[in-house]
Amino acid sequence: MLSLANDSLRVDLLDPIADLARLGPRFCCGGFIWQVHDPIAGPLLSGPEGAELNPEPFNGHGLPESFRDRSRIGEKWLWQGSEGLAPGVGKLGRINGAVAIVEACFWHIDAQPTRVEFRTRHQAAGYACEVTRMVELDGRVLRSQSRILNLSEQPMRFEWFAHPFFALGENASLHAELPPNASLPVDSGFELDDRLLTPSRKYIGKDDGAFALLEGVTDTKLEITIDHPRLSGGIQFSTDFAMSECPIWMNGFTFSIEPYQVLDLAPGAHRDWQLTYAFGDASPH
């Protein structure tokens, strides 16, 4: 793995080559944040399989980000026949009926003690793109910056989303302060009381959980505070872009909130965005 570090935190990122076994067609390979360590509180992030050291690539861990290759109703994007482009992943195809990486993209990596930049250019299915990902550690603030440039001669329309996996408290407890305009559909599996999000019941293990699309947050930026069992003040998570939609999800190991945006890029056009994670201080014992 690659690491960033200062006096406050250490951040582990997957190496697109050395950590290939942990990667798959779902998450962007460059800039994949796997874990954040506090010298007092220990590891701060989780995943759908909890403390499993080698989770299934589809499940992931930490703070991955993804370029979605099809809509929620199954409409394919960036595909031509049986070949697809996954920006930041590579050429997609089908192996034994499942979407898989046929040819992984190659990343140029510029690593410094508190900053690392990943850059790749690749093409498939008549599309071509350049993806740049930079992850920077500044005190207890972690910033993930992204840019995608359409290098093809046709428009590229698809979705990008963050899929962070936040650790839960004792007995899989969750407390998160949502934006003031957020609301939930009926029977979502969550409760929302004066912006405080909690689960409707205790969820146990990997396969027991809840999923819902937040209502009232479309076209707004995300700002949320998630309690952490070992950090006072929790983790503050924010985006600098307005969301197209925002699912929330949890099981017995982790909670995730997924800000989406639609990328509609004309030939030669690019889009830049940033995610910010501010980690509270380690709680006293």
Number of C-alpha atoms within 10 A of each C-alpha: 13 17 20 19 19 13 9 17 22 20 22 18 24 21 20 25 14 10 13 13 12 20 22 19 24 22 26 24 31 30 29 25 24 23 20 22 16 19 11 15 15 13 16 20 22 25 27 26 20 19 12 11 9 11 16 15 15 13 14 24 29 23 24 22 23 21 23 22 23 15 11 9 6 8 9 14 17 23 20 13 8 10 16 26 26 29 31 31 28 24 22 23 19 13 10 6 7 8 16 18 21 16 14 20 20 18 21 13 18 11 15 12 11 18 18 21 20 21 21 20 19 22 18 20 15 14 22 21 23 18 22 22 24 20 25 20 21 14 14 18 17 21 20 23 17 20 15 22 21 22 21 19 12 14 16 21 14 20 19 19 22 21 23 24 27 25 27 25 15 9 11 20 20 23 19 19 19 21 17 13 12 16 18 17 12 9 10 16 19 21 17 17 10 9 17 16 18 17 20 13 13 15 20 13 14 15 13 12 20 19 15 18 17 20 14 15 21 18 12 16 16 21 15 19 20 24 22 25 19 22 18 14 17 20 23 18 20 18 20 14 17 16 19 18 19 21 16 18 19 27 24 23 26 28 27 22 24 21 25 22 21 16 16 15 19 16 17 13 14 17 13 13 14 16 18 19 19 18 25 17 17 19 14 9 6
